[in-house]
Amino acid sequence: MAGMENVPTEAMGEMKIAGDTSEEKEPEGPVFDWMPAGMKAMADGEYDVIVMGTGFTECLLSGLLCTLGMKVLVVDRNGYYGGESASLNLTNLYKKMRGSEPPPQFFEGLGNAKDRDFNIDLIPKFIMAHGNLVKILLHTKVTRYLDFKSIDGSYVVKAGKVHKVPATPKEALASSLMGMFEKRRFRNFLIYMNDYEASDPSTHKGYNLKTMTSRELYTAYGLDPYTQEFIGHTMALFTDEGYLGRPALELIEALQLYSISLQSYGSSPYIYPLYGLGGLPESFSRMAAIHGGTFMLNRSVDEILYDEDGVAWGIRGGDEVQTEAASA
């Protein structure tokens, strides 16, 4: 052949011809027997647990499982943590609401403020300072990743005027929310609430709160309708009037939680993460990552894979699959 007379015969066997596909390409990533044809492994391929979503519950679960030594994969179609309870900067908020990147003029009115200076809760809410959520945060020690602020106060509207909810005896005496005689009845009711212990009959004052309704307990203390509304919705935080027909023990326990929380961190029973509620799932995701958890954001799940018995064994996203190692 012209031009090839000086090529050693042994070298010709090593030459590759352009377009020759006779040799198979090395597969990308790990390969497993369970993988369907044409698919590749997602992340490491096999995990003990797959968690879809990075909401508070999902991140809490993944964090706890990782501390138990399990291999956990968490996937989320969003580019941020928190799911529907996330705290978003302006860019992510715009993208979520409008479905596109914000135009440059969107930020012109911010002055010296930065995009990251904003943390906007998708579902705004405060945290009861002595509630179960705080107990979970303290028990799992994720508070090392969080900073909290005590809320300065809460307010109600009466007759078109805004009033601060009293947080101290002095504020209660000065408040115009109740008249003088109603304040006395309200005070007696609060003393009963604070002294009540389910295990000590001497604190029950002859009332069986398991059978007595909240409405009947209010009536026993002569509280007027507005005071009942104030107690039930501002302090006990019931969202409707249904509690009035239920056992009064439910009301007393809710008020005791409010009272203990009020004494915990300042002049309000509420606390709030300094950088938004999205910090709660992020703190558990950090705990999970420290213990070996894997997180994949911007990763959609197209299909949950099932075996012949209808048992889920993995997920598929595009041409990538992964399985739970225990069922592989």
C-alpha positions in Angstrom: 0.0 0.0 0.0 1.3 3.5 -1.0 2.6 5.4 2.0 2.6 2.4 4.3 5.7 0.5 3.2 7.7 1.8 6.2 5.2 1.0 8.9 6.3 -2.0 10.9 3.9 -4.9 10.7 3.5 -5.2 14.5 2.5 -1.5 14.7 -0.3 -1.9 12.1 -2.2 -4.1 14.6 -2.3 -1.2 17.0 -3.7 1.3 14.6 -7.4 2.4 15.0 -9.5 3.3 12.0 -11.7 6.4 12.3 -15.4 5.4 12.7 -14.6 1.9 13.9 -17.1 1.1 16.7 -16.2 -2.6 17.0 -14.7 -2.0 20.5 -17.2 -1.3 23.2 -16.8 1.9 25.3 -16.0 1.6 29.0 -19.3 2.2 30.9 -19.5 5.4 32.9 -19.6 4.8 36.7 -20.2 1.6 38.5 -22.0 -1.3 36.9 -24.5 -3.7 38.6 -26.3 -6.8 37.6 -29.7 -5.2 38.3 -29.2 -2.3 36.0 -31.5 -2.3 33.0 -29.9 -2.2 29.5 -28.8 1.2 28.3 -28.9 2.7 31.8 -26.1 4.0 34.1 -25.9 4.2 37.8 -27.1 7.4 39.6 -24.4 8.5 42.0 -23.0 5.4 43.6 -25.8 3.2 42.4 -26.7 1.4 45.6 -28.0 2.9 48.9 -29.8 1.6 52.0 -32.4 4.3 51.7 -33.6 6.7 49.0 -35.3 9.9 50.1 -37.1 12.1 47.5 -37.3 15.7 48.5 -35.6 18.0 50.9 -38.5 19.2 53.0 -38.2 19.3 56.8 -39.5 15.8 57.3 -37.3 14.3 54.5 -34.1 16.0 55.8 -34.9 15.0 59.4 -35.4 11.4 58.3 -32.2 11.4 56.2 -30.2 12.9 59.0 -31.3 10.4 61.6 -30.8 7.4 59.3 -27.3 8.6 58.5 -26.4 8.8 62.2 -27.4 5.1 62.4 -24.8 4.2 59.8 -27.1 3.8 56.8 -26.1 4.8 53.3 -28.7 7.5 52.2 -29.3 9.2 48.9 -31.5 12.3 48.9 -32.7 13.7 45.5 -34.7 16.9 44.9 -35.8 18.5 41.6 -35.2 22.0 43.1 -31.9 23.8 43.3 -32.4 24.6 47.0 -33.2 22.8 50.2 -36.6 22.9 52.0 -39.2 21.9 49.5 -42.4 23.9 50.2 -41.0 25.1 53.5 -37.9 26.7 52.0 -36.5 30.2 52.5 -35.6 31.6 49.1 -33.4 34.4 48.0 -34.9 36.8 45.4 -33.5 34.9 42.4 -34.9 31.5 43.5 -38.2 33.2 44.5 -38.5 34.8 41.1 -37.7 31.6 39.3 -40.3 29.7 41.4 -43.1 32.2 40.8 -42.3 33.3 37.2 -40.5 30.2 35.9 -37.6 32.1 34.5 -34.4 34.0 35.5 -35.1 37.5 36.8 -34.2 40.3 34.4 -31.3 42.7 35.4 -33.7 45.5 36.2 -35.4 43.4 38.8 -32.4 44.1 41.2 -32.0 47.8 40.4 -34.1 48.9 43.3 -32.1 46.9 45.9 -29.4 49.6 46.4 -26.5 48.1 48.2 -28.5 45.0 49.3 -27.4 41.6 47.9 -29.5 38.8 46.6 -28.3 36.6 49.4 -29.5 39.1 52.0 -33.0 38.0 51.5 -34.5 34.8 52.9 -38.2 34.7 52.1 -40.3 31.9 53.7 -42.7 30.1 51.4 -44.7 29.2 54.5 -44.0 31.8 57.2 -44.6 30.7 60.8 -43.0 31.1 64.2 -41.8 28.3 66.5 -43.2 27.8 70.0 -40.1 28.2 72.2 -40.9 25.1 74.4 -42.7 23.0 71.7 -41.8 19.6 70.4 -39.9 21.0 67.4 -37.5 22.8 69.7 -37.1 19.6 71.7 -36.2 17.7 68.5 -33.7 20.4 67.5 -32.0 20.3 70.9 -32.0 16.5 71.2 -30.4 16.0 67.7 -28.0 18.9 68.4 -28.6 20.5 65.1 -28.9 23.8 66.9 -25.1 24.1 66.5 -25.9 24.9 62.8 -28.7 27.4 63.6 -29.1 30.9 65.1 -32.4 31.9 66.6 -34.1 35.2 67.5 -36.8 35.8 70.1 -39.8 37.5 68.7 -40.4 40.9 70.3 -44.1 40.5 70.6 -47.4 39.5 69.1 -50.5 41.6 68.4 -54.2 41.3 68.0 -56.9 43.6 66.5 -59.9 44.7 68.6 -62.5 47.2 67.4 -60.2 48.2 64.6 -57.2 49.0 66.9 -54.0 47.0 67.2 -53.0 45.8 70.7 -49.9 44.1 71.9 -50.6 40.7 73.6 -49.5 41.2 77.2 -46.4 39.3 78.1 -45.8 40.5 81.7 -48.1 41.2 84.6 -47.4 44.9 84.2 -48.4 44.8 80.6 -51.6 42.9 81.5 -52.6 45.5 84.0 -52.0 48.4 81.6 -53.6 46.7 78.6 -57.0 48.0 77.3 -57.9 44.6 75.9 -60.1 43.9 79.0 -61.9 45.9 81.6 -60.9 45.8 85.2 -63.4 43.2 86.4 -62.7 41.0 83.4 -59.0 41.2 84.1 -59.6 39.8 87.5 -61.6 36.8 86.1 -58.9 36.3 83.5 -56.2 36.3 86.2 -58.1 33.7 88.2 -58.4 31.5 85.1 -54.7 31.8 84.4 -53.8 30.8 88.0 -56.0 27.7 87.7 -54.3 26.9 84.4 -50.7 27.3 85.8 -51.5 25.3 88.9 -53.2 22.4 87.1 -51.5 19.1 87.1 -53.2 16.1 85.6 -51.6 13.7 88.2 -52.6 15.9 91.2 -56.4 16.0 91.9 -56.0 18.7 94.5 -55.2 21.1 91.6 -58.4 20.2 89.6 -60.8 22.3 91.8 -63.5 19.7 91.4 -63.4 19.9 87.6 -62.9 16.8 85.4 -61.3 18.3 82.4 -61.5 15.0 80.5 -65.3 15.3 80.4 -65.8 19.0 80.9 -65.7 21.0 77.6 -63.6 24.2 77.1 -66.9 26.2 76.8 -68.1 24.9 80.2 -64.7 25.8 81.8 -64.9 29.3 80.4 -68.4 29.6 81.8 -67.3 28.4 85.2 -64.9 31.4 85.4 -67.4 33.8 84.0 -65.2 34.8 81.0 -66.9 37.0 78.3 -67.0 36.0 74.6 -64.1 38.2 73.6 -61.8 36.9 76.4 -62.7 33.4 75.3 -61.8 34.2 71.8 -58.5 35.9 72.9 -57.5 32.8 75.0 -58.5 30.2 72.4 -56.9 31.9 69.3 -54.1 34.2 70.6 -52.7 31.9 73.4 -53.9 28.4 72.7 -53.6 29.0 68.9 -56.7 27.0 67.9 -57.6 27.8 64.3 -61.4 27.4 64.7 -64.1 27.2 67.4 -64.2 23.4 67.3 -62.1 23.2 70.5 -65.0 24.7 72.6 -66.9 21.4 72.3 -63.9 19.2 73.1 -62.5 18.3 76.5 -61.0 21.3 78.4 -57.8 19.3 79.1 -56.8 20.1 75.5 -57.2 23.8 76.1 -55.3 23.7 79.4 -52.4 21.8 77.9 -52.1 24.3 75.0 -52.1 27.2 77.4 -49.5 25.6 79.6 -47.2 25.2 76.5 -47.8 28.9 75.8 -47.0 29.9 79.4 -43.8 27.8 79.6 -42.6 29.1 76.2 -43.3 32.7 77.3 -40.9 32.2 80.2 -38.1 30.6 78.1 -36.3 33.2 76.0 -37.8 36.6 76.5 -40.9 38.6 76.2 -42.6 36.3 73.6 -43.3 32.6 73.4 -42.1 32.5 69.9 -38.6 32.1 68.3 -37.5 32.2 64.7 -34.4 31.0 62.8 -32.3 34.0 62.0 -32.0 33.1 58.3 -35.5 31.8 57.8 -37.3 28.5 58.3 -35.4 26.9 55.5 -32.5 26.7 57.9 -34.3 23.8 59.7 -34.1 21.3 56.9 -30.7 22.6 55.9 -29.4 21.9 59.4 -30.5 18.2 59.2 -29.1 17.9 55.7 -25.8 19.1 57.1 -26.0 16.5 59.8 -26.7 13.9 57.2 -23.8 15.0 55.0 -21.4 14.9 57.9 -22.4 11.2 58.5 -22.0 10.2 54.8 -25.3 11.2 53.2 -25.4 12.1 49.5 -27.6 14.9 48.3 -28.4 15.6 44.6 -30.2 18.9 43.9 -31.7 19.7 40.5 -32.3 16.0 40.0 -35.8 15.0 38.9 -37.2 11.5 39.4 -39.0 10.3 36.3 -40.1 6.9 37.7 -40.2 4.8 40.8 -39.2 1.2 39.8 -41.1 -1.8 41.1 -40.4 -5.5 40.9 -42.9 -8.2 39.9 -44.4 -8.3 43.4 -45.1 -4.5 43.3 -42.3 -3.7 45.7 -40.3 -0.5 45.0 -36.6 -1.3 44.4 -35.2 1.9 42.9 -35.7 5.1 41.0 -35.0 6.4 37.5 -34.0 9.9 36.4 -33.3 10.2 32.7 -30.9 7.4 31.8 -29.7 7.0 35.4 -31.1 4.5 37.9 -30.3 3.6 41.4 -31.6 1.1 43.9 -31.8 0.3 47.5 -28.9 -2.0 48.3 -31.0 -4.2 50.6 -33.4 -5.1 47.8 -31.0 -5.2 44.9 
